[in-house]
């Protein structure tokens, strides 16, 4: 904090010259410095050389849980550029973000909804624009936490999910919001892509022009009517719900070990 005041003063001076109506005084500067000194006192014990800390923890065989944010399809390198974020929310970001070696990683659990959503613009091959999409949005409370902006909803895109599994090397999947699909007579899985003239597309397209014109081939599965929000044992799920989960496993080649059936922390089935 020794140089913080001088640096802040430089920034405030620059802002005052560039932004009309922006003014500050020595009193304002003093108050801001004092405020951040209090922050520094509270945060100081938690600031360290994280590369050293993480690698020492690995050597000591400590348990480490890393949680990624956003989604693989928003990855700046492997996502649907330019509709992406500025970082690497895929598993590779664990190493580049924390400074740990790839071979130190253990299980990598992929978290995926039982249907697909997207926020804002960008290609969305399995998007549902009608009544079913509205139903998923309402039942799944698919609205932005901060902005309240409605999320776009669609059937689970197996092609995109398989692509994410390849990039991340998932050891298992956590399939969330299975309960949102309750009440649908028929549930579809987007199993493959093709061009407008019916030519098969073998993998997830890197070219957005191709992706935006992609046609999806679907596989329809029967739905279920039973409320599954209180189910905690996999065998107690309706047969058609189990069929849906197991078909996803078959199509992506990754086991589903966790199934979310509600918003609560305990609303989880271990398979």
GIKABEL-V493257 format. One record per backbone hydrogen bond with DSSP energy under -0.5 kcal/mol. CO is the residue of the C=O (numbers start at 1). NH is the residue of the N-H. E is the energy in kcal/mol with one decimal. If there is no record, write none. Layout:
BEGIN
co=CO nh=NH e=E
co=CO nh=NH e=E
END
This chain:
BEGIN
co=1 nh=4 e=-0.7
co=1 nh=5 e=-0.6
co=3 nh=7 e=-2.2
co=4 nh=8 e=-2.9
co=5 nh=9 e=-2.2
co=6 nh=10 e=-1.9
co=7 nh=11 e=-2.0
co=8 nh=12 e=-2.6
co=9 nh=13 e=-2.3
co=10 nh=14 e=-2.0
co=11 nh=15 e=-2.4
co=12 nh=16 e=-2.2
co=13 nh=17 e=-1.4
co=14 nh=18 e=-1.3
co=15 nh=19 e=-2.5
co=18 nh=20 e=-0.6
co=19 nh=22 e=-1.9
co=21 nh=23 e=-0.6
co=25 nh=29 e=-2.3
co=26 nh=30 e=-2.4
co=27 nh=31 e=-2.5
co=28 nh=32 e=-2.3
co=29 nh=33 e=-2.4
co=30 nh=34 e=-2.3
co=31 nh=35 e=-2.1
co=32 nh=36 e=-2.4
co=33 nh=37 e=-1.8
co=34 nh=38 e=-1.6
co=35 nh=39 e=-1.7
co=36 nh=40 e=-2.5
co=37 nh=41 e=-1.9
co=38 nh=42 e=-1.7
co=39 nh=43 e=-2.8
co=40 nh=44 e=-2.3
co=43 nh=46 e=-2.1
co=44 nh=47 e=-1.7
co=46 nh=48 e=-0.5
co=48 nh=50 e=-1.2
co=49 nh=53 e=-2.5
co=50 nh=54 e=-2.9
co=51 nh=55 e=-2.1
co=52 nh=56 e=-2.4
co=53 nh=57 e=-2.0
co=54 nh=58 e=-2.0
co=55 nh=59 e=-2.1
co=56 nh=60 e=-1.7
co=57 nh=62 e=-2.5
co=58 nh=61 e=-1.6
co=64 nh=66 e=-0.5
co=66 nh=68 e=-0.5
co=71 nh=74 e=-1.9
co=72 nh=75 e=-2.1
co=73 nh=80 e=-2.1
co=74 nh=85 e=-3.0
co=75 nh=79 e=-2.5
co=79 nh=81 e=-2.1
co=80 nh=83 e=-2.1
co=82 nh=84 e=-1.9
co=87 nh=76 e=-2.2
co=87 nh=89 e=-0.6
co=90 nh=93 e=-1.8
co=91 nh=94 e=-1.7
co=91 nh=95 e=-0.6
co=92 nh=95 e=-0.6
co=92 nh=96 e=-1.9
co=93 nh=97 e=-2.2
co=94 nh=98 e=-1.7
co=95 nh=99 e=-2.1
co=95 nh=100 e=-0.6
co=101 nh=104 e=-1.7
co=102 nh=105 e=-1.6
co=107 nh=109 e=-0.5
co=108 nh=110 e=-0.6
co=108 nh=171 e=-2.8
co=108 nh=172 e=-1.1
co=110 nh=112 e=-0.6
co=110 nh=174 e=-3.4
co=112 nh=176 e=-2.5
co=116 nh=154 e=-2.3
co=118 nh=152 e=-2.9
co=124 nh=127 e=-1.7
co=126 nh=155 e=-1.6
co=127 nh=129 e=-0.6
co=130 nh=134 e=-1.8
co=131 nh=135 e=-2.2
co=132 nh=136 e=-2.4
co=133 nh=137 e=-2.1
co=134 nh=138 e=-2.4
co=135 nh=139 e=-2.8
co=136 nh=140 e=-2.6
co=137 nh=142 e=-2.5
co=138 nh=141 e=-0.7
co=141 nh=143 e=-1.9
co=142 nh=151 e=-2.8
co=144 nh=148 e=-1.3
co=149 nh=144 e=-2.9
co=152 nh=118 e=-2.0
co=153 nh=128 e=-3.0
co=154 nh=116 e=-2.3
co=156 nh=158 e=-1.0
co=156 nh=190 e=-2.6
co=157 nh=161 e=-2.2
co=158 nh=162 e=-2.9
co=159 nh=163 e=-1.9
co=160 nh=164 e=-2.2
co=161 nh=165 e=-2.2
co=162 nh=166 e=-2.0
co=163 nh=167 e=-2.1
co=164 nh=168 e=-2.3
co=165 nh=169 e=-2.2
co=165 nh=170 e=-0.7
co=172 nh=110 e=-2.6
co=173 nh=175 e=-0.6
co=173 nh=257 e=-1.7
co=173 nh=258 e=-1.6
co=174 nh=112 e=-2.5
co=174 nh=176 e=-0.8
co=175 nh=260 e=-3.0
co=176 nh=114 e=-1.9
co=177 nh=180 e=-1.0
co=178 nh=181 e=-1.3
co=179 nh=182 e=-1.5
co=181 nh=184 e=-1.8
co=185 nh=223 e=-2.3
co=187 nh=221 e=-3.2
co=188 nh=156 e=-0.7
co=189 nh=191 e=-1.2
co=189 nh=219 e=-2.2
co=190 nh=158 e=-1.8
co=190 nh=159 e=-0.9
co=192 nh=217 e=-2.9
co=193 nh=201 e=-2.2
co=194 nh=215 e=-3.0
co=195 nh=198 e=-2.1
co=199 nh=195 e=-2.7
co=200 nh=202 e=-0.6
co=201 nh=193 e=-0.6
co=206 nh=208 e=-0.6
co=207 nh=211 e=-2.3
co=208 nh=212 e=-2.7
co=209 nh=213 e=-0.8
co=210 nh=213 e=-0.7
co=211 nh=214 e=-1.0
co=215 nh=194 e=-2.3
co=217 nh=191 e=-1.7
co=217 nh=192 e=-1.3
co=219 nh=189 e=-2.1
co=221 nh=187 e=-3.1
co=224 nh=183 e=-3.1
co=226 nh=228 e=-0.6
co=228 nh=231 e=-1.4
co=232 nh=270 e=-0.6
co=233 nh=236 e=-1.9
co=234 nh=237 e=-1.7
co=238 nh=241 e=-0.6
co=238 nh=242 e=-2.1
co=239 nh=243 e=-2.2
co=240 nh=244 e=-1.7
co=241 nh=245 e=-2.1
co=242 nh=246 e=-2.7
co=243 nh=247 e=-2.0
co=244 nh=248 e=-1.8
co=245 nh=249 e=-1.9
co=246 nh=250 e=-2.0
co=247 nh=251 e=-2.2
co=248 nh=252 e=-2.2
co=249 nh=253 e=-2.1
co=249 nh=254 e=-0.5
co=255 nh=173 e=-2.1
co=255 nh=257 e=-0.7
co=257 nh=271 e=-2.7
co=258 nh=175 e=-2.7
co=259 nh=269 e=-2.7
co=260 nh=178 e=-2.3
co=260 nh=179 e=-0.5
co=264 nh=267 e=-1.2
co=266 nh=268 e=-2.3
co=267 nh=261 e=-2.2
co=267 nh=262 e=-0.6
co=269 nh=259 e=-2.1
co=269 nh=271 e=-0.6
END
